[in-house]
Amino acid sequence: MADDFRAQLIAHAQAARDRAGRAQTEAATNQYLILPFLQLLGYDPLDPDEIVPEAHASFSDKFKNRVDFAVCKDGVPVIAIESKKVGALSEANRGELKGYFNAVPTVKLGILTDGLIYQLFTDTGLENMMDDEPFVAVDLADVAEERITDDALDALRRLRKGTFDPADVGADARRKLYTASYVEALDRNFRQPNETLVRALMDLASIEGRRTAKLIEEHAPIVADAIQAFFDRKILERVGFANRQDLVRVPATQAAPAPNPAAPPAEVPTEAPATQESGVITTDTERAIFEHVRTRLAFLLAGDEEAYSRLQHLYPVDYKTVFSVCYKQDRKGRLFNFWEGSNPRYRFDFVGGEQVQTDDLRDIDEPLRSAFLARVADLG
């Protein structure tokens, strides 16, 4: 059932993307994009007891609060939807939705949308007071390309008729917000562990010695390497290589920023890589780039098990003038060429002609993911 909903959502997203150019007004956006989305979730736009257009709640004749749609359960509104025409969404639009949300105690979920982007709000701070920021945002343009996070997919699943529970939406939103905060903190500290984290791990590992500033400073890079090795091992366990200690590499120096959770081990590609040219020396930076590519792709492909399993076919090729990362084949499978510079430090030429020059490797996320998926589509 979960896979069915994902497929239906992707099909709707592709149709919505194609129709978006003809939704030149808010009314057209409602008709062509938003009502079909509600139908996807199982609601009946023709049932006045289920979906109420132009729903209003007023404290007085002077202060009236209205939203474009209210979704009802057992005769009371539980979801408020404020719509704008495609491409006209902004933070300024949140006021109308917030006014209705705060005025109707039974409403536990607010949706601000332009038919392509859906922002979900609830009251994680004060009860019946809508948060300033959404706990989930879904862009159907990304979903149409089959790019959707597990959290976003789960949030939309929970919106379906018969599944949506007003009593649980706040707790679920808080969990997502806290999880996002923890992931951000972990990502930040895995790249450069702060003193608090270093102290905590030293205590957990029973490292001897008084926690002086000098000792903390000495252990910070060791902690960073240990964290990387830990995630290497966990990923290897997932793909059945838990005992391959030779695949868990903790480099003495890391030229590139420490990546996100590690990727699967490399296997011998379908077409063996070309022999390295005589006299070519692979630098620490080039080795670090390859490690970053494998581990970052594992993060970017989270939830796509089929694509994730193809990571084992990545391998580096080092020539005299350029360093490349390939998938299965040297030429047909090339993802990019790489050169090291000084300012900016990294230069990438991706398949398809896109060039990226940067000091922050996270800038290559999108072209890297696109290039890899293109090669997988071409070579299987």
C-alpha positions as CSV (number, residue, x, y, z in Angstrom):
1,M,0.0,0.0,0.0
2,A,2.8,2.4,0.8
3,D,4.4,1.8,-2.6
4,D,1.0,2.3,-4.2
5,F,0.6,5.7,-2.6
6,R,4.1,6.7,-3.6
7,A,3.4,5.8,-7.2
8,Q,0.1,7.6,-7.2
9,L,1.8,10.7,-5.7
10,I,4.5,10.7,-8.3
11,A,1.8,10.4,-11.1
12,H,-0.1,13.3,-9.6
13,A,3.0,15.4,-9.3
14,Q,3.9,14.8,-12.9
15,A,0.4,15.8,-14.0
16,A,0.4,18.9,-11.7
17,R,3.8,20.0,-13.1
18,D,2.4,19.7,-16.7
19,R,-0.8,21.6,-15.8
20,A,0.9,24.3,-13.7
21,G,1.6,26.6,-16.7
22,R,-2.2,26.8,-17.4
23,A,-3.1,27.7,-13.8
24,Q,-2.9,31.5,-14.2
25,T,-5.3,32.3,-11.4
26,E,-6.0,31.2,-7.9
27,A,-9.3,29.7,-9.0
28,A,-7.5,27.7,-11.8
29,T,-4.9,26.5,-9.3
30,N,-7.7,25.3,-7.0
31,Q,-9.5,23.5,-9.9
32,Y,-6.6,21.9,-11.7
33,L,-4.1,21.3,-8.9
34,I,-5.4,21.4,-5.4
35,L,-8.7,19.6,-5.7
36,P,-7.0,16.7,-7.5
37,F,-4.5,16.6,-4.7
38,L,-7.3,16.3,-2.1
39,Q,-8.8,13.5,-4.2
40,L,-5.5,11.7,-4.2
41,L,-5.7,11.8,-0.4
42,G,-9.1,10.2,-0.5
43,Y,-11.3,13.3,0.1
44,D,-14.4,14.1,-1.9
45,P,-14.5,17.7,-3.2
46,L,-18.2,17.3,-4.0
47,D,-19.2,16.3,-0.4
48,P,-20.0,19.5,1.5
49,D,-19.6,17.7,4.8
50,E,-16.0,16.8,3.9
51,I,-14.6,19.8,2.1
52,V,-15.9,23.3,2.7
53,P,-14.7,26.0,0.2
54,E,-14.3,29.5,1.4
55,A,-14.5,28.4,5.1
56,H,-14.7,31.2,7.6
57,A,-14.5,31.8,11.3
58,S,-15.0,35.2,12.8
59,F,-14.5,36.7,16.2
60,S,-16.6,39.7,15.1
61,D,-17.9,41.5,12.0
62,K,-14.7,43.5,12.0
63,F,-12.2,40.6,12.3
64,K,-13.1,37.9,9.8
65,N,-10.9,34.8,9.2
66,R,-11.3,32.8,6.0
67,V,-9.4,30.1,4.2
68,D,-9.9,28.6,0.8
69,F,-10.8,25.1,2.0
70,A,-11.5,23.4,5.3
71,V,-11.3,19.6,5.4
72,C,-13.8,18.2,8.0
73,K,-13.9,15.1,10.1
74,D,-17.1,14.1,11.9
75,G,-18.6,17.5,10.9
76,V,-15.8,19.7,12.3
77,P,-12.9,21.3,10.4
78,V,-9.6,19.7,11.2
79,I,-7.4,20.8,8.2
80,A,-7.3,24.4,6.9
81,I,-6.0,25.1,3.4
82,E,-4.9,28.5,2.1
83,S,-4.2,28.5,-1.6
84,K,-2.4,30.9,-4.0
85,K,-1.9,30.8,-7.7
86,V,1.1,28.9,-8.9
87,G,4.4,30.7,-8.2
88,A,2.8,33.3,-5.9
89,L,3.6,31.6,-2.6
90,S,5.4,33.7,0.0
91,E,5.8,34.0,3.8
92,A,3.4,37.0,3.7
93,N,0.6,34.5,2.8
94,R,0.8,32.8,6.2
95,G,-1.2,35.4,8.0
96,E,-4.6,34.4,6.6
97,L,-4.0,30.7,7.4
98,K,-2.7,31.6,10.8
99,G,-5.8,33.7,11.6
100,Y,-8.2,30.8,10.7
101,F,-6.0,28.2,12.5
102,N,-5.9,30.2,15.7
103,A,-9.7,31.0,15.5
104,V,-10.9,27.4,15.1
105,P,-9.7,25.1,18.0
106,T,-10.6,21.9,16.1
107,V,-8.1,22.7,13.3
108,K,-4.8,20.9,14.0
109,L,-3.1,21.2,10.6
110,G,-2.7,24.2,8.3
111,I,-1.6,23.8,4.6
112,L,-0.3,26.7,2.6
113,T,0.0,25.8,-1.1
114,D,0.3,27.1,-4.7
115,G,-0.7,23.6,-6.0
116,L,3.0,22.6,-6.5
117,I,4.5,23.5,-3.1
118,Y,2.8,22.3,0.0
119,Q,3.8,23.7,3.4
120,L,2.4,22.0,6.5
121,F,2.0,23.8,9.8
122,T,0.7,22.8,13.2
123,D,0.9,24.1,16.8
124,T,4.1,22.6,18.2
125,G,4.7,25.6,20.4
126,L,1.4,26.9,22.0
127,E,-1.8,24.9,21.6
128,N,-4.1,26.4,18.9
129,M,-1.4,28.9,17.9
130,M,0.0,28.0,14.5
131,D,3.8,27.8,14.2
132,D,5.6,30.5,12.2
133,E,7.5,27.8,10.2
134,P,6.2,24.6,8.5
135,F,7.3,21.3,9.9
136,V,7.3,19.8,6.4
137,A,7.5,21.3,2.9
138,V,6.9,19.3,-0.2
139,D,7.7,20.5,-3.8
140,L,5.8,18.4,-6.4
141,A,8.3,19.5,-9.0
142,D,10.9,17.4,-7.1
143,V,8.4,14.6,-6.5
144,A,7.7,14.5,-10.3
145,E,11.4,13.6,-10.7
146,E,10.9,10.9,-8.0
147,R,12.8,13.0,-5.4
148,I,11.0,12.9,-2.1
149,T,12.4,12.3,1.4
150,D,11.0,9.6,3.7
151,D,9.8,12.3,6.1
152,A,7.8,14.2,3.5
153,L,6.3,11.0,2.1
154,D,5.3,9.9,5.6
155,A,3.7,13.3,6.3
156,L,1.6,13.1,3.2
157,R,0.6,9.5,3.9
158,R,-0.7,10.7,7.3
159,L,-2.9,13.3,5.6
160,R,-5.1,10.7,3.9
161,K,-8.7,10.2,4.7
162,G,-9.1,7.5,7.3
163,T,-5.5,7.9,8.3
164,F,-5.3,11.5,9.4
165,D,-5.6,11.8,13.2
166,P,-5.9,15.4,14.5
167,A,-4.7,14.3,18.0
168,D,-1.4,13.0,16.7
169,V,-0.4,15.6,14.2
170,G,1.3,17.9,16.7
171,A,3.4,15.1,18.2
172,D,4.4,13.9,14.8
173,A,5.4,17.4,13.8
174,R,7.5,17.9,16.9
175,R,9.3,14.6,16.2
176,K,10.1,15.8,12.7
177,L,11.3,19.2,13.9
178,Y,13.4,17.7,16.6
179,T,14.8,15.1,14.3
180,A,15.8,17.8,11.7
181,S,17.5,19.8,14.5
182,Y,19.4,16.8,15.7
183,V,20.5,15.8,12.2
184,E,21.7,19.3,11.5
185,A,23.6,19.3,14.8
186,L,25.1,15.9,14.1
187,D,26.2,16.9,10.6
188,R,27.8,20.1,11.9
189,N,29.6,18.3,14.7
190,F,30.7,15.3,12.6
191,R,32.6,17.6,10.3
192,Q,34.1,19.5,13.2
193,P,33.3,18.0,16.6
194,N,32.8,20.7,19.3
195,E,34.2,20.5,22.8
196,T,31.0,19.2,24.4
197,L,30.8,16.2,22.0
198,V,34.5,15.4,22.4
199,R,34.2,15.5,26.1
200,A,31.1,13.3,26.1
201,L,32.7,10.6,23.8
202,M,35.9,10.7,25.8
203,D,33.9,10.0,28.9
204,L,31.9,7.2,27.2
205,A,35.1,5.6,26.0
206,S,36.7,5.9,29.4
207,I,39.7,7.9,28.0
208,E,42.1,8.6,30.9
209,G,43.5,12.0,31.6
210,R,42.3,15.3,33.0
211,R,40.1,17.1,30.4
212,T,42.5,20.0,29.7
213,A,42.1,22.3,26.7
214,K,45.2,20.7,25.2
215,L,43.8,17.2,25.6
216,I,40.4,18.2,24.1
217,E,42.2,19.8,21.2
218,E,44.3,16.7,20.6
219,H,41.3,14.3,20.6
220,A,39.0,16.4,18.4
221,P,40.4,15.1,15.0
222,I,40.6,11.6,16.5
223,V,36.9,11.8,17.4
224,A,36.1,13.0,13.9
225,D,37.9,10.0,12.4
226,A,36.2,7.6,14.9
227,I,32.8,8.9,13.9
228,Q,33.6,8.4,10.2
229,A,34.8,4.9,10.9
230,F,31.7,4.1,12.9
231,F,29.4,5.1,10.0
232,D,31.6,3.2,7.5
233,R,31.1,0.1,9.6
234,K,27.3,0.6,9.9
235,I,26.9,1.0,6.1
236,L,29.1,-2.1,5.5
237,E,26.7,-4.0,7.8
238,R,23.8,-3.0,5.7
239,V,25.4,-4.4,2.5
240,G,26.8,-7.5,4.1
241,F,30.5,-6.5,4.4
242,A,30.7,-6.0,8.2
243,N,33.9,-8.1,8.4
244,R,35.7,-6.3,5.6
245,Q,37.9,-4.1,7.8
246,D,40.0,-3.2,4.8
247,L,37.1,-1.2,3.5
248,V,36.8,1.0,6.6
249,R,39.5,3.6,6.0
250,V,40.4,6.3,8.4
251,P,42.8,8.6,6.5
252,A,45.6,10.3,8.3
253,T,44.6,13.6,6.7
254,Q,41.3,14.6,5.2
255,A,41.7,17.1,2.4
256,A,38.0,17.4,1.8
257,P,35.3,18.1,4.4
258,A,34.3,15.0,6.3
259,P,31.2,13.7,4.4
260,N,27.8,12.4,5.6
261,P,27.2,8.7,6.4
262,A,29.4,6.5,4.3
263,A,28.6,4.7,1.1
264,P,28.8,1.0,0.3
265,P,32.1,-0.6,-0.6
266,A,33.3,-0.6,-4.1
267,E,33.3,-3.7,-6.2
268,V,35.1,-4.5,-9.4
269,P,33.2,-2.6,-12.1
270,T,31.6,-4.4,-15.1
271,E,34.3,-2.9,-17.3
272,A,37.7,-2.8,-15.5
273,P,39.0,0.7,-15.1
274,A,41.9,1.8,-17.3
275,T,45.3,1.2,-15.9
276,Q,46.7,4.4,-14.3
277,E,49.1,6.1,-16.5
278,S,52.8,5.8,-15.7
279,G,54.0,8.5,-13.3
280,V,50.5,9.6,-12.2
281,I,50.3,10.2,-8.5
282,T,46.8,10.3,-6.9
283,T,46.8,13.1,-4.4
284,D,45.2,13.1,-0.9
285,T,42.7,15.6,-2.2
286,E,41.7,13.3,-5.1
287,R,41.3,10.4,-2.8
288,A,39.2,12.5,-0.5
289,I,37.0,13.6,-3.4
290,F,36.3,10.0,-4.3
291,E,35.5,9.1,-0.7
292,H,33.2,12.2,-0.5
293,V,31.4,11.2,-3.7
294,R,30.6,7.7,-2.5
295,T,29.6,8.7,1.0
296,R,27.6,11.8,0.0
297,L,25.7,9.9,-2.7
298,A,24.7,7.4,0.0
299,F,23.1,10.3,1.9
300,L,21.5,11.9,-1.2
301,L,20.0,8.5,-2.3
302,A,18.5,7.8,1.1
303,G,15.3,5.9,0.6
304,D,16.1,4.8,-3.0
305,E,17.4,1.3,-2.3
306,E,17.7,0.4,-6.0
307,A,19.9,3.4,-6.8
308,Y,21.8,2.9,-3.5
309,S,22.8,-0.6,-4.4
310,R,24.5,0.7,-7.6
311,L,27.0,2.7,-5.6
312,Q,29.2,-0.3,-5.4
313,H,30.1,0.2,-9.1
314,L,31.7,3.6,-8.6
315,Y,35.5,3.8,-9.1
316,P,38.2,6.5,-9.6
317,V,40.4,7.0,-12.7
318,D,43.5,9.2,-12.4
319,Y,45.1,10.6,-15.5
320,K,48.1,13.0,-15.8
321,T,45.9,16.0,-16.3
322,V,42.6,15.1,-14.7
323,F,41.0,13.0,-12.0
324,S,37.6,11.3,-12.8
325,V,34.9,9.3,-11.0
326,C,33.2,6.7,-13.2
327,Y,30.3,4.2,-13.0
328,K,30.9,0.8,-14.5
329,Q,32.8,2.2,-17.6
330,D,35.5,4.7,-18.0
331,R,34.1,6.8,-20.9
332,K,30.3,6.0,-21.0
333,G,30.2,5.9,-17.3
334,R,32.1,9.0,-16.4
335,L,30.3,11.3,-13.8
336,F,32.7,14.2,-13.8
337,N,36.3,15.4,-14.3
338,F,38.0,17.1,-11.3
339,W,40.8,19.6,-10.9
340,E,42.2,21.0,-7.7
341,G,42.8,24.7,-7.6
342,S,43.5,27.4,-5.0
343,N,40.7,29.9,-5.2
344,P,38.2,28.3,-5.4
345,R,39.7,25.0,-4.3
346,Y,37.6,22.5,-6.3
347,R,36.5,22.5,-10.0
348,F,34.1,19.9,-11.4
349,D,33.0,19.3,-15.0
350,F,29.9,17.1,-14.9
351,V,28.4,15.1,-17.8
352,G,26.0,17.2,-19.6
353,G,28.3,20.3,-19.5
354,E,27.5,21.6,-16.0
355,Q,30.6,23.2,-14.3
356,V,30.9,23.8,-10.5
357,Q,33.8,25.8,-8.9
358,T,33.5,25.9,-5.2
359,D,35.2,25.7,-1.8
360,D,32.2,23.8,-0.3
361,L,31.7,20.3,-1.6
362,R,28.0,20.4,-0.7
363,D,27.6,22.7,-3.7
364,I,27.9,19.6,-6.0
365,D,25.0,17.7,-4.4
366,E,22.5,18.2,-7.2
367,P,24.7,17.8,-10.3
368,L,26.4,14.8,-8.6
369,R,23.1,13.1,-7.9
370,S,21.8,13.8,-11.4
371,A,25.0,12.6,-13.1
372,F,24.9,9.3,-11.1
373,L,21.3,8.6,-11.8
374,A,21.8,9.4,-15.5
375,R,24.7,6.9,-15.6
376,V,22.6,4.2,-13.8
377,A,19.8,4.8,-16.3
378,D,22.2,4.4,-19.3
379,L,24.3,1.4,-18.0
380,G,21.9,-0.3,-15.6
